[in-house]
Amino acid sequence: MQYAQGCVVTVVAEKRAGMTWAFGVIVSVVCLSASVPTGRGAAAPTSVLDCFGEAGEQRIVRLAGGLGQADEELKGAREDLSKNAAEVLAAVKPLQASNDKQPKTKANAGSSSKRGPALAALQPKLEALTQAAATVRIMQLVGSAPDAERMSVAQEYLTHPTFARALALIVDLSSEDGGKVQRVARLLMQERSRAVDAAPELAAAVSVVCDAPVVAQVNENLASGSGALPVFDHFCRNERSMIFGIKDVPSEAWVFVVDVAASEAEMQWAVQQFAKQQDLGALYDKVEYDNDHLEKGTPKKVTQAGWNLRNILQHGGVCADQAYFCATVSKSLGAPAAVTVGRDGSLSHAWIGYAMRGRGGPTWAEWGRFGGYTGVEGMILHPQTGKSVSSTLMPMLTEYGRMPAADRRLVAGLRIAAAEANSVDDALELARLALKIGTTDSRSWDVVARAAASGKMSDAQKTQWSNDVITLCLDSYPEFSWRMIEPMITSIPDAQERVRTLDRFAGVFSSRGDIVGQILMQEARLFEAAGDLTAAGRCYDRIISDHANDGPFAFDAVLSGAKILRHQGNRMGIIQFVQRAFGNMEAPKGISPIFARQTNWYRCGSMLVDVLRAAGQGQQADRIRAQMDSVMK
């Protein structure tokens, strides 16, 4: 039941030469004045002017005609965005003052349909800001190309403005290489021109995910994706078999589809075998669990047979194989899915999260998350950034995807404006407006988290935002709430105030032992840093008493608590402390010694044997070892 988390995305070294178009600025201007043709079944054509506004249109035209410099156009685009942001903030201040007088509830926050007429009146300014934000990102992408290719790059974006906008609003240049993203985007525009116009959100997601090899490490086995063009072609070719179609899925959701780590043949096999599957989660249980591997430690049958989708279905596997199979088939059918990993006090476990059809739009579901794992945080690997993030992101993303596309674009524009803002105050106000429209946009919340981590948020802002997180997110997304609040607490300079704040939130998250355990660990570290070893010891004691089975941090608490007692010269106290922790930890059942050795129980028991022997209590140590051996058989 070990699992190497998610899909490991590495760096692509291959470079692709740009294609230069044989016409200049006059022809480019003509292209701009007409709507761009789209593929079969596409939505109404959208012009460059619609996507980037007049100023943005002119900047792209200048670059496409070789009449502008990328760095100068980017500087001008940023000035345009700053001006638009200032106008929006000036217009929203009276509305914000009015809203601040009302109690904040879920009923009056987040849904675009509940923005009210006052915020709706800002629509033209918000649209202008979004156009300016998209222009900034496109200027950055063009600027990331080699000098000799920038003109042709700009020309290609002129011909595919809807795709260019979708790419601009999803690319994350703080964690992605714009040059690599752009090479994939150019490949799609050159080789799949009409399809890119028909499915711009899909193409944008492929561009930001397939800019590097997609690889999934599943224990001892490795799976690789098939590359940008084959992945894009698969979804276009199998459009009628896709769970949600291909035109109405937002690019943020497509990111968790196109990261499919499988060959073209395997993806097609998945479509042929499971196109009529109604409940994708049930695919997890279609893979028989390899109990011999778990209980006896024998090699996995599927690894011996040759690891692929067909053989996983035929020979079974452990939870990581079950989750990979379910996620890969789901992705092949166009459903966002994520392999999720969590750990309780015993072992790591992998389960599956996926989007399914529901009334009013997609809903998020999980399968294979059972027992103690229902109360621990799951982690996924974000396909776009390669970062390990809370699995709470996925139900939030699903809810975000139910918003109208126009509103999602406004949220993305505000988010980019917040990231580009000249001050923390402006960034927070722009993020607040974005979250007013779409509460579950995690990337707008990230702006707030970065502001907190920078140490530039005032105490009043930290209080306000932490209260907002609790009000809007705690009930549905507790793990995400803690991830948001933690940097605000960490940035509090006064250690005593930080402890008091941690105490407060330990009460807020009292139903989540894994989070409370992490809070207590932070408190203990603060007490140790302040030289108050007694208070630190009380925190470690609370962990082993109340949260011994809530996560691997419990064994860290044992080590740290014993270290304090050793420093105090309390040898008998060490034995009693470790013995109490061992007694509170659940012994593993029905698993091979290979896996049992990873548990808190085994590690703590081994430590107890060592401290007993060091204290000259060999007979007691032998009894503990015999107890452990009986469980390990």
N, C-alpha and C positions, 0 to 999 in steps of 0.2 A: 504493500500500500504506500510505498514511497512514491514521490512524484516530483519530477523536475518541472517547475512552474511554466506553463503556457508555451507560447511560441517564441523562440529566441530569434530576434531579428538582428542580423549582422550587416556589415557594410558591403555595398556593391562597389567593386573596383572598376568595372567595365565602364568606358565612356563611349558616348554615341555622338558622331559628328552631326552637326545641324544641317538642314537643307535650306539653302538660300532661294528665295522666290525671285523670279525675274521680272518684277515690276515695282514701281516706286510709289511715291506718296499720292499722286493723282488718282491712280487706280484704287489705292487704299481708301481714299476719301469717298470714292464712289461706292465701295463695299460698305462703308459705314452708313451711307444714306439708305441702304436697303436692309430689309430683314434677312437674317441668316436662314438658309433653308435647313430644315430638320428632317430627320429620318422618318420612317414609317410609323404612324401612330403618335408622333410627338405632339407636345402642346403647342400653342400658338407661338409663331416665331418671335424672338426677342432681339432687339437691336443692341448695339454697343452703347448707344445713348441710354437705353432703359437700364442697362446693367451697371454702367460706370458714370453716368451723368455727363454733362457737357464738358466740364473741365477734364474729367478722366478720359473721355473720348479723344479730346485734343491731345492729351499727353501720349496716349497709345499711338495715335496717328503720327505724331512727330517722331517717335521712336521707330515706327514701322517705315517711315520715309527717310530715315537717317538724318533727320533735322534736329534731333534732341540728344542730350546726354542722359544716360540712365540715372546717374547720381543726382543731377540737377532736377530731373523730373520727379524723382523720389522725394527730394527735399520739398519741391512745390506741392506734391501730393500730401505730404505730411502737414504742410501749412494749411492746405484746404481742409484736411480732416480736423485739425485743431480748431479752425474757424467754425466748422459745422458743429463740433462738439460744444464749443462755447455757446453757440446759439441755442442748442438743445438744452443745455444746463440752465441758461438764462430763462428759457421758456418753461422749464419744468419746476423751477423753484417755488412759484406760487402753488403748484399742484402738490409738491412735496410737503410744503407747510400745511396744507389742508389734510393730506393723508396722515401726517404725524399726529394729528389731533384725534384720529380714529384708532380704536384698539386694533392691533395687528392680528389677524386670524387667517386661517387657510382659505376662508371663504372670500377674502378680499385681496388675495395675493396670488400671482402666478399665472392664471389662465388668461390668455389673450382675449377671450370672449368676455372677461370680467374687468377689462381695463377701464371701462367707462368712457363717456363722451369727452371728458377733459383730456385724457391721455390720447384718445383717438384723434383729437384735434392736432396733435403733434405729428401726425402721420407724414406730411410732406417733409418736415425737418428731419424726421427719423430716416426716411427713405434717402434723402440727400446725404445724410451722414453715412448710411450704409454704402452708397455708391462711392463716397470718398474713401471709406475703409477698404473696400474691394480694390480701389485704384492703388492704394498704398501697397497692398500685398502683391498686386500684379507688377507694379514697378520693382518691388524687391525681387520677384521671380525673374523678371527680364534682366535685372541687374546682376543676377547670379550666373547668367550665361556668359560664356567667353565673349569678348568684345566683337569678334567677327560674326557671331551668331545672333546678336541682340536684335538686329533689324528683322531678320527672318522670324525670330521668336515672336516679336510684337505683331508681325503680319499674321502669324498663325492664330494668335489670340483674337485678332480682329475678326477673323473668319469664324471663330467659334466662341462668341461672347458669353453664351449661357454657361458653357463649360468653364470658360475662364473665370466667370463670377463664382461658380460653385467651388472651383479649386481655390480661388482667393479667399473664400470665406471659411474654408476648412483647414488649409495648410497651417501648420504650427512651426514657424521658423525659429522659435526659441528652442526647439528640440529636434528639428529636421534640417537636413541639408537641402536648401532650395535648389541647388544645381542638380542633385540627384532626382528630386521630385519633378523638376522641369523636364529632365530627359525622358522620363516615363510619359509625361503629359504630351511631349512632342511626338513620341512614338505613336501614341494613340491618335493624335490629330492627323498625323501623316498617313498612317496605315488603316485607320478605321474612322475616316472623316464623318460619314453620314451617321454611323452608330454613335459616335461621341455626341453629335447634336441630338440624337434621339434619347440618349441616356446620360446626361451630363453629370448627375449625382454619382452614378456608378463609376463613370470615368474618373471623376475627382477622387473617389475613394481608392481606386486602383492606383492612381498616381502617388498618393501619400503612403500607401501600404507596400506596394510592389517596387518601391525605389530601392529596396534591399531584398535579398533572398528571404522568403518566408520559410521558417524552419520550426518544427515542433519536436522537442526532445521529450520522449515519453519513457521514463525510466531508461532501460538499456537500448531502446529503439529510437530511431530518428526518421522523421518524415519531412519531405520538402515540397514546397509549392511548385507550380508549373510555370510561373512567370506571368508578366503583365498581360500580354496579348492572349495567351490561352485562357487565362482566368476571365478576362473581359469577354472573350468570344463565348465561353461556356454559358454565361448568364444571358447574353443576347440570343444565343442559339436556342436555349431552353426556356425562353421567356414564359411560354404557356404552362410550364411545369413548376414555375417558381411560386412559393407560398404567398408572397406579397406582390408579385409582378416585379418590374424593374424600374418603372418610371416615377412612382410615388414614394419610394423609400428615400429618406434623407441620407446624405453622404456620411453623416456621423454614424448612422446605423450600418450603412454599407461597409464601413471600415471593419466591422465585426462579422462580415460575410466573406469579403474578398481575401481575408488572411487565411484561406483554406490551405492547409498543408497536405496536399494530395496531388497525384498526377492527373492529367486530363482523363485518362482511362478510368481511374477510380472515381472521379467526380461524375462521369457519365454513367458508370455502373450504379452509383448511389441514386441517380435520377431514375434509372430504369427499374431499380428494385423497390424504391420507396416513394415514388412520386405521389402515390395515393395515401400515404401515411398521414393520418389525421392528428395524432398526438406524437410529436417528435420525441418527447421525453421518454416514451416507452421504448425507444431504441436503446436506451441505456441498459434496460433489463433484457433486451434481446441477446446481449453478450453474456454468456454464462460465466459466472465467477470461477476462477481457477483456484479452488480451495486447497489443492495439493501444494501450490506455490505458497499460499498464505500460511497453511498449518504445518507443512513439512519442509518448506524452503526448497522444493525441487524446482528445476528450471521451468519457465513458463512454456506451455505447449505451443502457444502462438509464436513465440520467438524461435523455437526449434523448427516450426513449420515454415517460417518466413512471414515477417510482420507486414500485413497490409489489411485493407478493410475486409476483404473476403475471408481471410484467415482468422481475423479477430472474431468475425461472426461465427465461423465454424468451430474454432478451438477455444474461444473464450479468452479471458484475461483478468487482470485485477482492475481496481476502480479507475486507474489512470487510462487503461485501454478502453474501458467502458465509456468514459467521458470523452476520450478522443474520437471514438467511433460515432457516438451520438452527435458531437459537435461537428464533425466533418461531414456527415450525411446532411445535417441541418443546414450547414453553410452551402453545400452543393445544391440544396433546394431553395436557396435564397433567403433563408431565415437567419437573422443575427443570432449568434450563439457564442458562448465562452466557456472553456474549461475552467472550473473554479477549484481552488485548493485551500483547505483550511486545516488547522491542527488543534486538537484538544490536548488534554494532558497525556494522551497516549501516543497517537500516531497521526501522520498526515493522511488526508483523504481527499479524493478528487470527485467532484460531481459536475453536473451540467446545468447551465442556465441558458434559456433560449426564448425567443419571441414566438408567440402563437397568436392565431387569430382570435379576436374577442369582439364582443359587442362594442361598436364605436371605434374599433381600431385594434392595433396590436396590444397584447398584454405580455407581461414577463412571467415566466414560470421556471421552476427548478425541479430537478429529479436527481435522486441519489443522495440527497442531503438528509441524513437520518441521525437519530440518537443525539449524542452530545454535540454533533456538528451543527445542529440547528441553532445553537447559542454561541457559536464562534464566528469571527469574521472570515469571510472567504476572500481570496485574492485572485485577480486575473492579471494577465499581461496585456497592456494596451497595444494593439497592433500598430498604431501610428507612431507612438513615442517610444515603445519598448520598455515603458516603466511598469512596475508592479503597482496596481491600484486596487482599491476596494471593489468587490463585486457589486456593491450597491450602485455603482455607476450604471449598470445595465438596466435595472428597472427605471432609474431616472431617465436614461436615454430613451427607453421605450415610451415613457410618458411625454418626453420632449418631442418625439417623432410624431405624436398625435396632433401636434399644433399645426395650423395652416403653414404652408411653405413660406408665404410672405412674412409671417410673424417670425419664423425661424431665421430668416435673413436679417430682420431688424435686430434680433438678439445677437446674431453673429457680428453685425456691424457695430453695435454698442460694445460688445466684448473686445473687438479689435481697437476701438477708440479708447477703451479703458486701458488696454495694454500699452497704447501709445501715449497716454496722457502725461502731461508734464508734472503733475503733482499727485500725491496719494489721495488728497481730498477729491480731485476731479475723477481719478480712477474709480474710487469707491462710489461716487454718485452715478457715474455711468454704469458701473456694474449693478448698482441698485435698480436702475431703470431697466437694464436687461433682465434682471431677475423678477421685476414686476411683470414683465411680459411673459417670461418663461422661467418659472421658479426652479425647474429641474434641469436647467442647463449647467452641468457640472463645470464646464470650462469658464463660465462667468463666476461661479463660486471660487474657482482657482485664482482668479484675479484678486479676490478678497484674501485668500490664504497667502498669496505671495506678498500682499501688502502687510499682512500680520507678521510674516516671517522677516520682512525687511526691518522691523522695529520702528517703522514710521507712523503706525496707527496710534492715535491718542487713546487714553484710557476710556474716554467716553465712546469712541468709535468701537473699541473692542467689546465694551459692554453692550452697545447697541447691536452689533453684528452677532455676538454670541447669543443674545436673546432672540434675534431673528432666526438663527439656525435652529435653536431649540423649538421655536414656535412653528416653523415651516417644515422642518425636516426630521425631527426626533422620532415621531411616531412611526413614520414609514421608512426612514433611512437612518437608523441609529449609528451604524458604523461610519457612514459619511458624516454625520453630525460631529462625531468625535474627531474625525480627521480634520474637519474644518476648525473646530475649537482649539485643538491641541497647539497649533502654532501661535494662536493668540495668547494662550497661557505661557508658552515657552518664552515669548518675547517680553513678559513682565520682568522688569529688572530687579525688583525687590523680592528676595527669596521667600520671606515670610508671607508677603502678599500672594506669591505664586502658590504657596502651600495652601493658604486659605481658599484660593480659587479652585485648586485641585480638589480640596475637600468638598466644596460646593458641588462640583460636577460629579464627584463620586456618588453623591446622593441622586443627582439627575439620572445617572446611568445605572442605578442600583439593580435593575433587572438584568443587566448584562455583566456577568461575572468576568468575562474576558477583558472588557474595557475597564472595569473597576480594578482588576489586577494590574493592568498597565498604569493606571493612575497611581496606585499605591507604590509601584516600583519607582515612578517619577518622584513621588514625595520622599521616598526613602533616600534616593540619590541626593535630593536637595538637603535633607537633614545631615547626610554624611558629609557633604561639601561644607556645611556650616559647623561641623564638628560635634553635632548632637547625635551621638551613636545610639543613645538610648531610644530616642524617638524613631530613628531609622530602624532599629531592631523591632519596635512595635509594629511598624509597617510590614516588615518581612514576616512577623509572626501572624499578622492578619491574613497575609496571602496564603501561608501554609495551612492556616486553620479554615479559611472560608473559600479559597480559590485554588486549592491544590490540584484540581482536575480541569481547570478552565483554560489552560494553555501552557506552552513550554516555559513561560516566564516563571512558573512556580518553582522549577528546579533552580533557575537563576536566583530566586529569593532564598532558597536553601543555601546555596553557595555563599551568597552575600551575608546572610544572617550568621552563618558559621564563622565567616571571616571576622565579623565584629566580635563575636564571643571569643575567638582565638586572640584577637588584639587585647581583649580585656582579661585574658588569662583564665577564662572560665571553661576548663576542659570538660567538666561534668555538664555544664550548660550546653556545650556543643552536642554531646551525645543525646541529651534530652530533646534538643531542638530538632536534630535530624531524625531521631526516632519518632517524634510526633508527626513530622512531615511524612515519613514513610507510612505511618499508620493511616494517615488521611488520604493517601494516594491509592487509586484503584489499580488492582493488579490486572494485567492483560489476560484475556481468555481466548483460547482457541486460535492462537497465532504462533508461527514458528519462532524459535529463539532469535532468528535474524531480525525480525521486526520487533519482538518484545524488548530487545536491548535498547531500542530508541525511546521507550516510554519514560515518563517522569518516575514511575514506580521503580523500574529497574535501576535507573541511574542513581536515584536516591538510596535504594537498598545497597547498592555497591559502595556508596559513600559511607553508609552506616556501618557496613562491615569493616571498612578501613579505619574509621575513627574508633570503633570498639577494639580492634586489634592494637591500635596505637595506644589505647588506654589500658592495655593488658587484660582486656575482657575477651579472651580468645574463645571461650566456650559459648558466650552469647553471640559472638560473631559467627561461629559455626552454625548456631541454630538459625540465624537470619539467612545465612547462605543456603542452608538446607531448605528453608521455606521458599527461597527464590528458585532453587533448583527444581522443587516439586511443581512449581507453576510453569517453569520453562520446558518441562518435558512435553 
